């Protein structure tokens, strides 16, 4: 029983270590309300998914986008404003 608990705890710690934050600005997104940012946002989502999951951060601003596809293990976080 103790071995199972240690194994599960280790797995959970490992998952937390893999998850990161992916700011769409780092992928080229521009918050001017005019630039189409779909490809930049999707790139951040894809990278988070390929990295084992994480948070895609959309900072405050006006980001123009079309349809995006969320993927397993990815959280889309929108900042206020």
PDB file with SEQRES, HELIX, SHEET and CRYST1 records, atoms N, CA, C and O in Angstrom:
SEQRES   1 A   81  UNK UNK UNK UNK UNK UNK UNK UNK UNK UNK UNK UNK UNK          
SEQRES   2 A   81  UNK UNK UNK UNK UNK UNK UNK UNK UNK UNK UNK UNK UNK          
SEQRES   3 A   81  UNK UNK UNK UNK UNK UNK UNK UNK UNK UNK UNK UNK UNK          
SEQRES   4 A   81  UNK UNK UNK UNK UNK UNK UNK UNK UNK UNK UNK UNK UNK          
SEQRES   5 A   81  UNK UNK UNK UNK UNK UNK UNK UNK UNK UNK UNK UNK UNK          
SEQRES   6 A   81  UNK UNK UNK UNK UNK UNK UNK UNK UNK UNK UNK UNK UNK          
SEQRES   7 A   81  UNK UNK UNK                                                  
HELIX    1 AA1 UNK A    2  UNK A   18  1                                  17    
HELIX    2 AA2 UNK A   24  UNK A   27  5                                   4    
HELIX    3 AA3 UNK A   38  UNK A   50  1                                  13    
SHEET    1 AA1 3 UNK A  20  UNK A  23  0                                        
SHEET    2 AA1 3 UNK A  54  UNK A  58  1                                        
SHEET    3 AA1 3 UNK A  74  UNK A  78  1                                        
SHEET    1 AA2 2 UNK A  32  UNK A  36  0                                        
SHEET    2 AA2 2 UNK A  62  UNK A  64  1                                        
CRYST1    1.000    1.000    1.000  90.00  90.00  90.00 P 1           1          
ATOM      1  N   UNK A   1       0.828  -1.201   0.000  1.00  0.00           N  
ATOM      2  CA  UNK A   1       0.000   0.000   0.000  1.00  0.00           C  
ATOM      3  C   UNK A   1       0.868   1.259   0.000  1.00  0.00           C  
ATOM      4  O   UNK A   1       0.589   2.223  -0.714  1.00  0.00           O  
ATOM      5  N   UNK A   2       1.927   1.230   0.817  1.00  0.00           N  
ATOM      6  CA  UNK A   2       2.822   2.382   0.889  1.00  0.00           C  
ATOM      7  C   UNK A   2       3.500   2.618  -0.459  1.00  0.00           C  
ATOM      8  O   UNK A   2       3.691   3.765  -0.863  1.00  0.00           O  
ATOM      9  N   UNK A   3       3.864   1.543  -1.155  1.00  0.00           N  
ATOM     10  CA  UNK A   3       4.524   1.652  -2.454  1.00  0.00           C  
ATOM     11  C   UNK A   3       3.583   2.282  -3.481  1.00  0.00           C  
ATOM     12  O   UNK A   3       4.008   3.112  -4.284  1.00  0.00           O  
ATOM     13  N   UNK A   4       2.323   1.895  -3.458  1.00  0.00           N  
ATOM     14  CA  UNK A   4       1.341   2.464  -4.393  1.00  0.00           C  
ATOM     15  C   UNK A   4       1.181   3.960  -4.141  1.00  0.00           C  
ATOM     16  O   UNK A   4       1.139   4.744  -5.090  1.00  0.00           O  
ATOM     17  N   UNK A   5       1.091   4.365  -2.871  1.00  0.00           N  
ATOM     18  CA  UNK A   5       0.964   5.777  -2.528  1.00  0.00           C  
ATOM     19  C   UNK A   5       2.164   6.567  -3.032  1.00  0.00           C  
ATOM     20  O   UNK A   5       2.001   7.647  -3.599  1.00  0.00           O  
ATOM     21  N   UNK A   6       3.355   6.043  -2.833  1.00  0.00           N  
ATOM     22  CA  UNK A   6       4.572   6.731  -3.281  1.00  0.00           C  
ATOM     23  C   UNK A   6       4.587   6.840  -4.806  1.00  0.00           C  
ATOM     24  O   UNK A   6       4.971   7.877  -5.346  1.00  0.00           O  
ATOM     25  N   UNK A   7       4.176   5.786  -5.499  1.00  0.00           N  
ATOM     26  CA  UNK A   7       4.156   5.810  -6.962  1.00  0.00           C  
ATOM     27  C   UNK A   7       3.172   6.850  -7.478  1.00  0.00           C  
ATOM     28  O   UNK A   7       3.499   7.610  -8.389  1.00  0.00           O  
ATOM     29  N   UNK A   8       1.978   6.895  -6.912  1.00  0.00           N  
ATOM     30  CA  UNK A   8       0.970   7.875  -7.334  1.00  0.00           C  
ATOM     31  C   UNK A   8       1.445   9.288  -7.030  1.00  0.00           C  
ATOM     32  O   UNK A   8       1.288  10.181  -7.863  1.00  0.00           O  
ATOM     33  N   UNK A   9       2.019   9.505  -5.861  1.00  0.00           N  
ATOM     34  CA  UNK A   9       2.530  10.815  -5.478  1.00  0.00           C  
ATOM     35  C   UNK A   9       3.628  11.263  -6.445  1.00  0.00           C  
ATOM     36  O   UNK A   9       3.668  12.430  -6.836  1.00  0.00           O  
ATOM     37  N   UNK A  10       4.509  10.354  -6.828  1.00  0.00           N  
ATOM     38  CA  UNK A  10       5.591  10.678  -7.759  1.00  0.00           C  
ATOM     39  C   UNK A  10       5.048  11.065  -9.125  1.00  0.00           C  
ATOM     40  O   UNK A  10       5.544  11.994  -9.762  1.00  0.00           O  
ATOM     41  N   UNK A  11       4.023  10.344  -9.570  1.00  0.00           N  
ATOM     42  CA  UNK A  11       3.411  10.654 -10.862  1.00  0.00           C  
ATOM     43  C   UNK A  11       2.789  12.048 -10.830  1.00  0.00           C  
ATOM     44  O   UNK A  11       2.960  12.834 -11.762  1.00  0.00           O  
ATOM     45  N   UNK A  12       2.074  12.346  -9.761  1.00  0.00           N  
ATOM     46  CA  UNK A  12       1.448  13.671  -9.653  1.00  0.00           C  
ATOM     47  C   UNK A  12       2.484  14.779  -9.632  1.00  0.00           C  
ATOM     48  O   UNK A  12       2.293  15.817 -10.266  1.00  0.00           O  
ATOM     49  N   UNK A  13       3.563  14.579  -8.923  1.00  0.00           N  
ATOM     50  CA  UNK A  13       4.634  15.580  -8.905  1.00  0.00           C  
ATOM     51  C   UNK A  13       5.228  15.752 -10.294  1.00  0.00           C  
ATOM     52  O   UNK A  13       5.534  16.871 -10.706  1.00  0.00           O  
ATOM     53  N   UNK A  14       5.390  14.665 -11.008  1.00  0.00           N  
ATOM     54  CA  UNK A  14       5.932  14.716 -12.358  1.00  0.00           C  
ATOM     55  C   UNK A  14       5.030  15.478 -13.301  1.00  0.00           C  
ATOM     56  O   UNK A  14       5.518  16.236 -14.139  1.00  0.00           O  
ATOM     57  N   UNK A  15       3.722  15.298 -13.188  1.00  0.00           N  
ATOM     58  CA  UNK A  15       2.788  16.018 -14.049  1.00  0.00           C  
ATOM     59  C   UNK A  15       2.834  17.510 -13.782  1.00  0.00           C  
ATOM     60  O   UNK A  15       2.764  18.313 -14.713  1.00  0.00           O  
ATOM     61  N   UNK A  16       2.950  17.881 -12.533  1.00  0.00           N  
ATOM     62  CA  UNK A  16       3.034  19.303 -12.200  1.00  0.00           C  
ATOM     63  C   UNK A  16       4.307  19.927 -12.730  1.00  0.00           C  
ATOM     64  O   UNK A  16       4.310  21.094 -13.122  1.00  0.00           O  
ATOM     65  N   UNK A  17       5.379  19.170 -12.749  1.00  0.00           N  
ATOM     66  CA  UNK A  17       6.656  19.691 -13.228  1.00  0.00           C  
ATOM     67  C   UNK A  17       6.622  19.914 -14.747  1.00  0.00           C  
ATOM     68  O   UNK A  17       7.286  20.817 -15.257  1.00  0.00           O  
ATOM     69  N   UNK A  18       5.841  19.084 -15.475  1.00  0.00           N  
ATOM     70  CA  UNK A  18       5.772  19.185 -16.928  1.00  0.00           C  
ATOM     71  C   UNK A  18       4.933  20.384 -17.356  1.00  0.00           C  
ATOM     72  O   UNK A  18       5.281  21.091 -18.302  1.00  0.00           O  
ATOM     73  N   UNK A  19       3.833  20.606 -16.655  1.00  0.00           N  
ATOM     74  CA  UNK A  19       2.919  21.680 -17.033  1.00  0.00           C  
ATOM     75  C   UNK A  19       3.613  23.032 -16.941  1.00  0.00           C  
ATOM     76  O   UNK A  19       4.281  23.330 -15.951  1.00  0.00           O  
ATOM     77  N   UNK A  20       3.453  23.833 -17.961  1.00  0.00           N  
ATOM     78  CA  UNK A  20       4.056  25.153 -17.977  1.00  0.00           C  
ATOM     79  C   UNK A  20       3.049  26.187 -18.437  1.00  0.00           C  
ATOM     80  O   UNK A  20       1.880  25.886 -18.678  1.00  0.00           O  
ATOM     81  N   UNK A  21       3.527  27.396 -18.551  1.00  0.00           N  
ATOM     82  CA  UNK A  21       2.684  28.490 -19.016  1.00  0.00           C  
ATOM     83  C   UNK A  21       3.213  28.973 -20.357  1.00  0.00           C  
ATOM     84  O   UNK A  21       4.417  29.163 -20.527  1.00  0.00           O  
ATOM     85  N   UNK A  22       2.314  29.167 -21.298  1.00  0.00           N  
ATOM     86  CA  UNK A  22       2.662  29.555 -22.655  1.00  0.00           C  
ATOM     87  C   UNK A  22       1.904  30.838 -22.990  1.00  0.00           C  
ATOM     88  O   UNK A  22       0.717  30.805 -23.315  1.00  0.00           O  
ATOM     89  N   UNK A  23       2.602  31.962 -22.908  1.00  0.00           N  
ATOM     90  CA  UNK A  23       2.011  33.270 -23.173  1.00  0.00           C  
ATOM     91  C   UNK A  23       1.943  33.468 -24.682  1.00  0.00           C  
ATOM     92  O   UNK A  23       2.949  33.318 -25.375  1.00  0.00           O  
ATOM     93  N   UNK A  24       0.764  33.805 -25.191  1.00  0.00           N  
ATOM     94  CA  UNK A  24       0.613  33.940 -26.643  1.00  0.00           C  
ATOM     95  C   UNK A  24       1.482  35.058 -27.227  1.00  0.00           C  
ATOM     96  O   UNK A  24       1.801  35.040 -28.415  1.00  0.00           O  
ATOM     97  N   UNK A  25       1.864  36.026 -26.397  1.00  0.00           N  
ATOM     98  CA  UNK A  25       2.754  37.089 -26.882  1.00  0.00           C  
ATOM     99  C   UNK A  25       4.106  36.520 -27.299  1.00  0.00           C  
ATOM    100  O   UNK A  25       4.746  37.040 -28.212  1.00  0.00           O  
ATOM    101  N   UNK A  26       4.538  35.456 -26.633  1.00  0.00           N  
ATOM    102  CA  UNK A  26       5.807  34.805 -26.959  1.00  0.00           C  
ATOM    103  C   UNK A  26       5.745  34.077 -28.295  1.00  0.00           C  
ATOM    104  O   UNK A  26       6.780  33.720 -28.858  1.00  0.00           O  
ATOM    105  N   UNK A  27       4.547  33.858 -28.801  1.00  0.00           N  
ATOM    106  CA  UNK A  27       4.362  33.162 -30.074  1.00  0.00           C  
ATOM    107  C   UNK A  27       4.053  34.140 -31.207  1.00  0.00           C  
ATOM    108  O   UNK A  27       3.792  33.726 -32.337  1.00  0.00           O  
ATOM    109  N   UNK A  28       4.084  35.443 -30.898  1.00  0.00           N  
ATOM    110  CA  UNK A  28       3.907  36.466 -31.926  1.00  0.00           C  
ATOM    111  C   UNK A  28       2.588  37.208 -31.909  1.00  0.00           C  
ATOM    112  O   UNK A  28       2.372  38.089 -32.740  1.00  0.00           O  
ATOM    113  N   UNK A  29       1.696  36.876 -30.980  1.00  0.00           N  
ATOM    114  CA  UNK A  29       0.395  37.550 -30.929  1.00  0.00           C  
ATOM    115  C   UNK A  29       0.551  39.033 -30.614  1.00  0.00           C  
ATOM    116  O   UNK A  29       1.461  39.438 -29.890  1.00  0.00           O  
ATOM    117  N   UNK A  30      -0.352  39.833 -31.171  1.00  0.00           N  
ATOM    118  CA  UNK A  30      -0.334  41.277 -30.988  1.00  0.00           C  
ATOM    119  C   UNK A  30      -1.718  41.724 -30.517  1.00  0.00           C  
ATOM    120  O   UNK A  30      -2.735  41.354 -31.105  1.00  0.00           O  
ATOM    121  N   UNK A  31      -1.743  42.524 -29.450  1.00  0.00           N  
ATOM    122  CA  UNK A  31      -3.010  42.960 -28.841  1.00  0.00           C  
ATOM    123  C   UNK A  31      -3.465  44.315 -29.360  1.00  0.00           C  
ATOM    124  O   UNK A  31      -3.727  45.230 -28.579  1.00  0.00           O  
ATOM    125  N   UNK A  32      -3.560  44.442 -30.688  1.00  0.00           N  
ATOM    126  CA  UNK A  32      -3.952  45.739 -31.245  1.00  0.00           C  
ATOM    127  C   UNK A  32      -5.391  45.752 -31.764  1.00  0.00           C  
ATOM    128  O   UNK A  32      -5.861  46.786 -32.240  1.00  0.00           O  
ATOM    129  N   UNK A  33      -6.090  44.630 -31.681  1.00  0.00           N  
ATOM    130  CA  UNK A  33      -7.463  44.559 -32.165  1.00  0.00           C  
ATOM    131  C   UNK A  33      -7.577  44.520 -33.677  1.00  0.00           C  
ATOM    132  O   UNK A  33      -8.688  44.529 -34.207  1.00  0.00           O  
ATOM    133  N   UNK A  34      -6.452  44.476 -34.388  1.00  0.00           N  
ATOM    134  CA  UNK A  34      -6.444  44.472 -35.852  1.00  0.00           C  
ATOM    135  C   UNK A  34      -5.735  43.256 -36.430  1.00  0.00           C  
ATOM    136  O   UNK A  34      -6.133  42.732 -37.471  1.00  0.00           O  
ATOM    137  N   UNK A  35      -4.682  42.809 -35.751  1.00  0.00           N  
ATOM    138  CA  UNK A  35      -3.876  41.689 -36.220  1.00  0.00           C  
ATOM    139  C   UNK A  35      -4.613  40.375 -35.986  1.00  0.00           C  
ATOM    140  O   UNK A  35      -5.121  40.138 -34.890  1.00  0.00           O  
ATOM    141  N   UNK A  36      -4.676  39.511 -37.018  1.00  0.00           N  
ATOM    142  CA  UNK A  36      -5.289  38.193 -36.869  1.00  0.00           C  
ATOM    143  C   UNK A  36      -4.292  37.284 -36.139  1.00  0.00           C  
ATOM    144  O   UNK A  36      -3.215  36.987 -36.656  1.00  0.00           O  
ATOM    145  N   UNK A  37      -4.665  36.853 -34.941  1.00  0.00           N  
ATOM    146  CA  UNK A  37      -3.771  36.104 -34.051  1.00  0.00           C  
ATOM    147  C   UNK A  37      -4.066  34.605 -33.984  1.00  0.00           C  
ATOM    148  O   UNK A  37      -3.503  33.906 -33.141  1.00  0.00           O  
ATOM    149  N   UNK A  38      -4.927  34.109 -34.847  1.00  0.00           N  
ATOM    150  CA  UNK A  38      -5.334  32.707 -34.780  1.00  0.00           C  
ATOM    151  C   UNK A  38      -4.140  31.757 -34.794  1.00  0.00           C  
ATOM    152  O   UNK A  38      -4.059  30.864 -33.950  1.00  0.00           O  
ATOM    153  N   UNK A  39      -3.222  31.930 -35.722  1.00  0.00           N  
ATOM    154  CA  UNK A  39      -2.071  31.020 -35.848  1.00  0.00           C  
ATOM    155  C   UNK A  39      -1.170  31.089 -34.612  1.00  0.00           C  
ATOM    156  O   UNK A  39      -0.630  30.068 -34.188  1.00  0.00           O  
ATOM    157  N   UNK A  40      -1.002  32.276 -34.032  1.00  0.00           N  
ATOM    158  CA  UNK A  40      -0.154  32.424 -32.854  1.00  0.00           C  
ATOM    159  C   UNK A  40      -0.771  31.725 -31.640  1.00  0.00           C  
ATOM    160  O   UNK A  40      -0.074  31.060 -30.874  1.00  0.00           O  
ATOM    161  N   UNK A  41      -2.072  31.885 -31.477  1.00  0.00           N  
ATOM    162  CA  UNK A  41      -2.770  31.256 -30.353  1.00  0.00           C  
ATOM    163  C   UNK A  41      -2.753  29.740 -30.527  1.00  0.00           C  
ATOM    164  O   UNK A  41      -2.512  29.007 -29.567  1.00  0.00           O  
ATOM    165  N   UNK A  42      -3.009  29.269 -31.746  1.00  0.00           N  
ATOM    166  CA  UNK A  42      -3.003  27.822 -31.989  1.00  0.00           C  
ATOM    167  C   UNK A  42      -1.620  27.240 -31.784  1.00  0.00           C  
ATOM    168  O   UNK A  42      -1.492  26.116 -31.299  1.00  0.00           O  
ATOM    169  N   UNK A  43      -0.584  27.978 -32.142  1.00  0.00           N  
ATOM    170  CA  UNK A  43       0.792  27.510 -31.914  1.00  0.00           C  
ATOM    171  C   UNK A  43       1.075  27.332 -30.430  1.00  0.00           C  
ATOM    172  O   UNK A  43       1.719  26.362 -30.032  1.00  0.00           O  
ATOM    173  N   UNK A  44       0.600  28.255 -29.617  1.00  0.00           N  
ATOM    174  CA  UNK A  44       0.793  28.152 -28.172  1.00  0.00           C  
ATOM    175  C   UNK A  44       0.035  26.942 -27.616  1.00  0.00           C  
ATOM    176  O   UNK A  44       0.550  26.227 -26.756  1.00  0.00           O  
ATOM    177  N   UNK A  45      -1.180  26.717 -28.102  1.00  0.00           N  
ATOM    178  CA  UNK A  45      -1.968  25.554 -27.681  1.00  0.00           C  
ATOM    179  C   UNK A  45      -1.261  24.264 -28.077  1.00  0.00           C  
ATOM    180  O   UNK A  45      -1.147  23.343 -27.268  1.00  0.00           O  
ATOM    181  N   UNK A  46      -0.789  24.196 -29.309  1.00  0.00           N  
ATOM    182  CA  UNK A  46      -0.100  23.002 -29.792  1.00  0.00           C  
ATOM    183  C   UNK A  46       1.165  22.724 -28.987  1.00  0.00           C  
ATOM    184  O   UNK A  46       1.440  21.577 -28.636  1.00  0.00           O  
ATOM    185  N   UNK A  47       1.929  23.764 -28.696  1.00  0.00           N  
ATOM    186  CA  UNK A  47       3.169  23.600 -27.919  1.00  0.00           C  
ATOM    187  C   UNK A  47       2.861  23.118 -26.500  1.00  0.00           C  
ATOM    188  O   UNK A  47       3.558  22.249 -25.977  1.00  0.00           O  
ATOM    189  N   UNK A  48       1.836  23.670 -25.885  1.00  0.00           N  
ATOM    190  CA  UNK A  48       1.449  23.226 -24.542  1.00  0.00           C  
ATOM    191  C   UNK A  48       1.055  21.755 -24.561  1.00  0.00           C  
ATOM    192  O   UNK A  48       1.439  20.994 -23.673  1.00  0.00           O  
ATOM    193  N   UNK A  49       0.299  21.359 -25.559  1.00  0.00           N  
ATOM    194  CA  UNK A  49      -0.119  19.966 -25.684  1.00  0.00           C  
ATOM    195  C   UNK A  49       1.083  19.046 -25.901  1.00  0.00           C  
ATOM    196  O   UNK A  49       1.169  17.987 -25.280  1.00  0.00           O  
ATOM    197  N   UNK A  50       2.004  19.437 -26.769  1.00  0.00           N  
ATOM    198  CA  UNK A  50       3.200  18.643 -27.051  1.00  0.00           C  
ATOM    199  C   UNK A  50       4.107  18.539 -25.839  1.00  0.00           C  
ATOM    200  O   UNK A  50       4.874  17.585 -25.715  1.00  0.00           O  
ATOM    201  N   UNK A  51       4.024  19.518 -24.943  1.00  0.00           N  
ATOM    202  CA  UNK A  51       4.854  19.538 -23.734  1.00  0.00           C  
ATOM    203  C   UNK A  51       4.211  18.758 -22.591  1.00  0.00           C  
ATOM    204  O   UNK A  51       4.722  18.762 -21.471  1.00  0.00           O  
ATOM    205  N   UNK A  52       3.111  18.101 -22.864  1.00  0.00           N  
ATOM    206  CA  UNK A  52       2.444  17.324 -21.831  1.00  0.00           C  
ATOM    207  C   UNK A  52       1.341  18.075 -21.117  1.00  0.00           C  
ATOM    208  O   UNK A  52       0.794  17.582 -20.130  1.00  0.00           O  
ATOM    209  N   UNK A  53       1.007  19.253 -21.597  1.00  0.00           N  
ATOM    210  CA  UNK A  53      -0.056  20.055 -21.003  1.00  0.00           C  
ATOM    211  C   UNK A  53       0.477  21.336 -20.411  1.00  0.00           C  
ATOM    212  O   UNK A  53       1.684  21.504 -20.233  1.00  0.00           O  
ATOM    213  N   UNK A  54      -0.433  22.233 -20.111  1.00  0.00           N  
ATOM    214  CA  UNK A  54      -0.046  23.504 -19.518  1.00  0.00           C  
ATOM    215  C   UNK A  54      -1.118  24.548 -19.711  1.00  0.00           C  
ATOM    216  O   UNK A  54      -2.238  24.257 -20.130  1.00  0.00           O  
ATOM    217  N   UNK A  55      -0.747  25.764 -19.395  1.00  0.00           N  
ATOM    218  CA  UNK A  55      -1.664  26.901 -19.458  1.00  0.00           C  
ATOM    219  C   UNK A  55      -1.263  27.790 -20.625  1.00  0.00           C  
ATOM    220  O   UNK A  55      -0.106  28.193 -20.741  1.00  0.00           O  
ATOM    221  N   UNK A  56      -2.223  28.090 -21.487  1.00  0.00           N  
ATOM    222  CA  UNK A  56      -2.012  29.072 -22.544  1.00  0.00           C  
ATOM    223  C   UNK A  56      -2.603  30.375 -22.024  1.00  0.00           C  
ATOM    224  O   UNK A  56      -3.807  30.487 -21.797  1.00  0.00           O  
ATOM    225  N   UNK A  57      -1.734  31.345 -21.843  1.00  0.00           N  
ATOM    226  CA  UNK A  57      -2.134  32.622 -21.249  1.00  0.00           C  
ATOM    227  C   UNK A  57      -2.427  33.653 -22.331  1.00  0.00           C  
ATOM    228  O   UNK A  57      -1.599  33.929 -23.199  1.00  0.00           O  
ATOM    229  N   UNK A  58      -3.628  34.210 -22.254  1.00  0.00           N  
ATOM    230  CA  UNK A  58      -4.012  35.338 -23.111  1.00  0.00           C  
ATOM    231  C   UNK A  58      -4.044  36.554 -22.194  1.00  0.00           C  
ATOM    232  O   UNK A  58      -4.977  36.716 -21.407  1.00  0.00           O  
ATOM    233  N   UNK A  59      -3.023  37.416 -22.291  1.00  0.00           N  
ATOM    234  CA  UNK A  59      -2.972  38.578 -21.410  1.00  0.00           C  
ATOM    235  C   UNK A  59      -4.043  39.606 -21.758  1.00  0.00           C  
ATOM    236  O   UNK A  59      -4.721  39.487 -22.778  1.00  0.00           O  
ATOM    237  N   UNK A  60      -4.188  40.601 -20.917  1.00  0.00           N  
ATOM    238  CA  UNK A  60      -5.148  41.674 -21.166  1.00  0.00           C  
ATOM    239  C   UNK A  60      -4.854  42.321 -22.515  1.00  0.00           C  
ATOM    240  O   UNK A  60      -3.693  42.501 -22.884  1.00  0.00           O  
ATOM    241  N   UNK A  61      -5.894  42.663 -23.238  1.00  0.00           N  
ATOM    242  CA  UNK A  61      -5.724  43.303 -24.537  1.00  0.00           C  
ATOM    243  C   UNK A  61      -6.813  42.857 -25.494  1.00  0.00           C  
ATOM    244  O   UNK A  61      -7.670  42.047 -25.142  1.00  0.00           O  
ATOM    245  N   UNK A  62      -6.772  43.387 -26.697  1.00  0.00           N  
ATOM    246  CA  UNK A  62      -7.748  43.053 -27.732  1.00  0.00           C  
ATOM    247  C   UNK A  62      -7.066  42.171 -28.769  1.00  0.00           C  
ATOM    248  O   UNK A  62      -6.303  42.660 -29.603  1.00  0.00           O  
ATOM    249  N   UNK A  63      -7.342  40.864 -28.716  1.00  0.00           N  
ATOM    250  CA  UNK A  63      -6.733  39.900 -29.632  1.00  0.00           C  
ATOM    251  C   UNK A  63      -7.789  39.410 -30.613  1.00  0.00           C  
ATOM    252  O   UNK A  63      -8.769  38.782 -30.214  1.00  0.00           O  
ATOM    253  N   UNK A  64      -7.590  39.695 -31.884  1.00  0.00           N  
ATOM    254  CA  UNK A  64      -8.488  39.235 -32.931  1.00  0.00           C  
ATOM    255  C   UNK A  64      -8.114  37.797 -33.286  1.00  0.00           C  
ATOM    256  O   UNK A  64      -6.941  37.499 -33.515  1.00  0.00           O  
ATOM    257  N   UNK A  65      -9.113  36.897 -33.333  1.00  0.00           N  
ATOM    258  CA  UNK A  65      -8.839  35.502 -33.657  1.00  0.00           C  
ATOM    259  C   UNK A  65     -10.017  34.858 -34.350  1.00  0.00           C  
ATOM    260  O   UNK A  65     -11.161  35.293 -34.213  1.00  0.00           O  
ATOM    261  N   UNK A  66      -9.713  33.807 -35.101  1.00  0.00           N  
ATOM    262  CA  UNK A  66     -10.734  32.951 -35.682  1.00  0.00           C  
ATOM    263  C   UNK A  66     -10.886  31.731 -34.794  1.00  0.00           C  
ATOM    264  O   UNK A  66     -10.606  31.786 -33.597  1.00  0.00           O  
ATOM    265  N   UNK A  67     -11.327  30.636 -35.381  1.00  0.00           N  
ATOM    266  CA  UNK A  67     -11.526  29.395 -34.626  1.00  0.00           C  
ATOM    267  C   UNK A  67     -10.194  28.797 -34.203  1.00  0.00           C  
ATOM    268  O   UNK A  67      -9.229  28.776 -34.967  1.00  0.00           O  
ATOM    269  N   UNK A  68     -10.163  28.310 -32.964  1.00  0.00           N  
ATOM    270  CA  UNK A  68      -8.998  27.592 -32.441  1.00  0.00           C  
ATOM    271  C   UNK A  68      -9.474  26.232 -31.956  1.00  0.00           C  
ATOM    272  O   UNK A  68     -10.660  26.035 -31.693  1.00  0.00           O  
ATOM    273  N   UNK A  69      -8.543  25.300 -31.839  1.00  0.00           N  
ATOM    274  CA  UNK A  69      -8.854  23.952 -31.369  1.00  0.00           C  
ATOM    275  C   UNK A  69      -8.096  23.714 -30.081  1.00  0.00           C  
ATOM    276  O   UNK A  69      -6.866  23.664 -30.076  1.00  0.00           O  
ATOM    277  N   UNK A  70      -8.839  23.564 -28.971  1.00  0.00           N  
ATOM    278  CA  UNK A  70      -8.211  23.236 -27.698  1.00  0.00           C  
ATOM    279  C   UNK A  70      -7.834  21.764 -27.702  1.00  0.00           C  
ATOM    280  O   UNK A  70      -8.476  20.952 -28.368  1.00  0.00           O  
ATOM    281  N   UNK A  71      -6.794  21.426 -26.958  1.00  0.00           N  
ATOM    282  CA  UNK A  71      -6.313  20.049 -26.931  1.00  0.00           C  
ATOM    283  C   UNK A  71      -6.202  19.547 -25.502  1.00  0.00           C  
ATOM    284  O   UNK A  71      -6.219  20.324 -24.548  1.00  0.00           O  
ATOM    285  N   UNK A  72      -6.088  18.245 -25.375  1.00  0.00           N  
ATOM    286  CA  UNK A  72      -6.013  17.589 -24.079  1.00  0.00           C  
ATOM    287  C   UNK A  72      -4.884  18.161 -23.235  1.00  0.00           C  
ATOM    288  O   UNK A  72      -3.762  18.337 -23.709  1.00  0.00           O  
ATOM    289  N   UNK A  73      -5.197  18.446 -21.984  1.00  0.00           N  
ATOM    290  CA  UNK A  73      -4.188  18.915 -21.030  1.00  0.00           C  
ATOM    291  C   UNK A  73      -3.896  20.401 -21.114  1.00  0.00           C  
ATOM    292  O   UNK A  73      -3.008  20.895 -20.419  1.00  0.00           O  
ATOM    293  N   UNK A  74      -4.628  21.122 -21.953  1.00  0.00           N  
ATOM    294  CA  UNK A  74      -4.366  22.545 -22.151  1.00  0.00           C  
ATOM    295  C   UNK A  74      -5.492  23.371 -21.520  1.00  0.00           C  
ATOM    296  O   UNK A  74      -6.674  23.151 -21.784  1.00  0.00           O  
ATOM    297  N   UNK A  75      -5.090  24.321 -20.685  1.00  0.00           N  
ATOM    298  CA  UNK A  75      -6.041  25.260 -20.090  1.00  0.00           C  
ATOM    299  C   UNK A  75      -5.850  26.613 -20.760  1.00  0.00           C  
ATOM    300  O   UNK A  75      -4.730  27.123 -20.815  1.00  0.00           O  
ATOM    301  N   UNK A  76      -6.918  27.195 -21.265  1.00  0.00           N  
ATOM    302  CA  UNK A  76      -6.864  28.524 -21.863  1.00  0.00           C  
ATOM    303  C   UNK A  76      -7.249  29.526 -20.784  1.00  0.00           C  
ATOM    304  O   UNK A  76      -8.385  29.530 -20.309  1.00  0.00           O  
ATOM    305  N   UNK A  77      -6.305  30.371 -20.399  1.00  0.00           N  
ATOM    306  CA  UNK A  77      -6.534  31.339 -19.319  1.00  0.00           C  
ATOM    307  C   UNK A  77      -6.572  32.744 -19.904  1.00  0.00           C  
ATOM    308  O   UNK A  77      -5.601  33.196 -20.511  1.00  0.00           O  
ATOM    309  N   UNK A  78      -7.698  33.435 -19.721  1.00  0.00           N  
ATOM    310  CA  UNK A  78      -7.872  34.798 -20.210  1.00  0.00           C  
ATOM    311  C   UNK A  78      -7.760  35.774 -19.056  1.00  0.00           C  
ATOM    312  O   UNK A  78      -8.509  35.677 -18.083  1.00  0.00           O  
ATOM    313  N   UNK A  79      -6.826  36.719 -19.155  1.00  0.00           N  
ATOM    314  CA  UNK A  79      -6.717  37.753 -18.129  1.00  0.00           C  
ATOM    315  C   UNK A  79      -7.798  38.804 -18.336  1.00  0.00           C  
ATOM    316  O   UNK A  79      -8.273  39.014 -19.451  1.00  0.00           O  
ATOM    317  N   UNK A  80      -8.172  39.450 -17.261  1.00  0.00           N  
ATOM    318  CA  UNK A  80      -9.201  40.487 -17.296  1.00  0.00           C  
ATOM    319  C   UNK A  80      -8.746  41.666 -18.178  1.00  0.00           C  
ATOM    320  O   UNK A  80      -7.567  42.018 -18.210  1.00  0.00           O  
ATOM    321  N   UNK A  81      -9.695  42.250 -18.876  1.00  0.00           N  
ATOM    322  CA  UNK A  81      -9.492  43.392 -19.767  1.00  0.00           C  
ATOM    323  C   UNK A  81      -8.786  42.965 -21.041  1.00  0.00           C  
ATOM    324  O   UNK A  81      -8.530  43.795 -21.913  1.00  0.00           O  
TER     325      UNK A  81                                                      
END                                                                             
